[in-house]
Each structure stands twice: as C-alpha cells, then as structure tokens.
Amino acid sequence: MLQTDTPNVVYPHVYIHVPFCGRRCSYCDFAIAVRKNVPVDSFVRAVMAELVMREIALDATSLRTIYLGGGTPSKLGGPGLARLIDEIGRSAGVDKFSTFSGHREITIEANPEDITSQSAALWAAAGVNRVSLGVQSFDPGALEWMHRGHGAAAPRQAVQSLRAAGINEISLDLIFALPAAVRRDWTRDLAQALELRPTHLSLYGLTVEPKTPLGRWTARGDVVEAPEERYAAEFMEAHEQLRGSGFEHYEVSNYCLPGHRAQHNSAYWSGVPYLGLGPSAHGFDGSTRRWNAPAYAEWASRVGRGEDPREGDELLTQSERDSEQVYLGLRTSGGLPLRENELTTVAPWIEQGWAAVTEGTLRLSAQGWLRLDAIAATLTSIRSRS
Ligand code: SF4
C-alpha cells in the first residue's frame, strides 16, 4: 500500500513538472504532453489541488527555491506561468515573490521561441529571477535534426528580452557529441553561447534512448552515434574554453561564473528534502523518495478525483544512502570524504590525473568526470563490503 506524505516535513525546495511541449525533440524520452493548445487553467488548478490534497504546508521563511522544469514551462505563457508562481506564493503566505524580502531563487526552464518582452516582464513581476534556456545549438541544420522549435537567432532575442525585464541569471543548455553526419561545429556553438554572456551553462552529451525518433534512426542504421573519443574530446574542449572564460566547473554537467551556482540543483546534490508536484515529479522528504504518475492525463485525473497521484515510493536503505552519497559527492566539486581503506584504490586515479585528494576529500577532475560511473561503482562496491 502506498504511504501518505510524512506529516510536518518542511520543504525548502519545490519542483513543479510542467509537461507541455509543442513537439517531441528527436532525442527526448522525458514525460511530456505534446499540445498545440496548452490547458493552462486546468493545469494550474491541478498543481494547487495536489498541494492541498497532500496536506503540504509551504512556509515562506523556509522556502529557498522554486524550480519549474519540464517539458517546457514557458508553454504556460506569460500570464499562466505568473499565476502558477503567484498561487504557490500565496499558499506559502507570500503575496508576491517579487516584493517579498529575502532572496528566493525562482527558476523556469524556457525554450527561446516562447520568450517575448511581454512574457519575460510578467515572469519577472511574479518573482522569476533565473531562466534556464534550452538552446542546445545555434546551428540551423542541427536544430532541425533535433526537431527543436526555434531558429538560430531566437536565443539571442530571448536573452535580450530577459535582460530587458531584469532577469539576469541566465543559464544556457547545450548538447554535445552529436552524430558526425549532422556536421555541427561545436567550437562555433560554444563561442556563440559565450557571446550571450550567460552566468551559467549546462552541457549534456547526447544519449540514444530506445523509444525516441533518434533511437529508431540508430536501430535502423540511419544514424551512427558519436564515438566515445569524440564525446570526450568535445567535453574537454568545452571544459578548457569555459575555464578560460572564468567559469567554474562545479558539477559534472554544470559551469557557472563565481557566485552563480544553481541553488535548486545544488540542493538535489546535497540530499536535502524537496517537494515534487506535477506529473512524473520526484520528491524526497529526508528518508523516502516518491514519484508521481508520469502521464499527464493519469496524473490530472487522479488529482481531479481527489486521489494521491503517487506512482511509487521507496524508503532508502542504509546501503542505498551510502551509494547515493558516493555518487552525489563525486559528481560535484565539493567531493567525497574518503575512508582510510580507500586510499590505495584511489592512488592510480590520482596518478592518471582523474582526481585529487585534499584534506581527506576526493575530488574528480574533468577527466575523472568522464569516468564518473566507473569510479562511483568501484567506491560503492568497497563501501558495501566494509
Ligand atoms: S523541449 Fe525539452 S522536454 Fe520538450 S521534447 Fe524537447 S527536449 Fe523534450
């Protein structure tokens, strides 16, 4: 039987999954709902109904971050997205986040084609102060191959509109290691991204998921994945370029200018409680993980019937906590405190330049992060035996 929410948990971080997209990108296997006309009102109502039904009490003084991810939250439009944030604020006892004293990081993921000066102004007035922009590439051919909904010029216009509205914390998402046949110029894309002067960049290597158009193209032999060597070369090229431009590499996929780390994402990596609302949203109350029904229609219909939309949950065992601590520690620049019996295991990694140990903490280099899964598996296996 599914558990109810643990009572009296204070959530400093809130994630809301907004599942709507205008079309499916060729590589994407996220839980999305493709809609020409987004049901904004019923979605906002359903998110708020989930909050009430689960008897979650948000508290203004403890609330640190709100993150709207997707899908494409910007598909809620200017007024719809602003209303959702206002309603979350009111449930926490805040009339308007933009006029509330104290800093809250409020991030939305957005696609460039959805950003206008009007929508950006409404988001800023609701308290949005950080936008994660799904750019992926500036190359028209690559954008078309990825089935993206924007052209090469849209990111620049989007960034101008955000800045004009006063939103200056701007992160750009880029995908690297595209198949050679796409003929994408990674060096040029990196330079164009830097020209936009973002405070943060997230870089993701393309992975082929089976139930996607890309998965089918690859299975048919129409597309050949980038080899590991090019994956590593493009990752290292970005690393050198961004480090040289003043960015710090603070998590395997994330770079920022000093003082501009993503606070919400950093909370995930430090293992503190966070609330997940919306279809497929995951949450953690400090001991139990839970996740909602992934399909939008199923989630909405359960919430509409007054039922908990939870699809499943798991109470983390000590060994799961240990392995998670290893993985989370290694993926960030904060590193992982080492145990005495691990020193001989890590010595060859240090010799190869994959890691360094300072004051008993192991920190991976960019070369080490290319081997993150193997390194984490080795340390997890040692800890499970001791
Ligand atoms: S916009 Fe994002 S979530 Fe939507 S289909 Fe594309 S990659 Fe997936």
Residues whose N, C-alpha, C, O or C-beta is under 5 A from the ligand:
A	BS01	SF4	C21 R23 R24 C25 C28 F30 G70 G71 T72
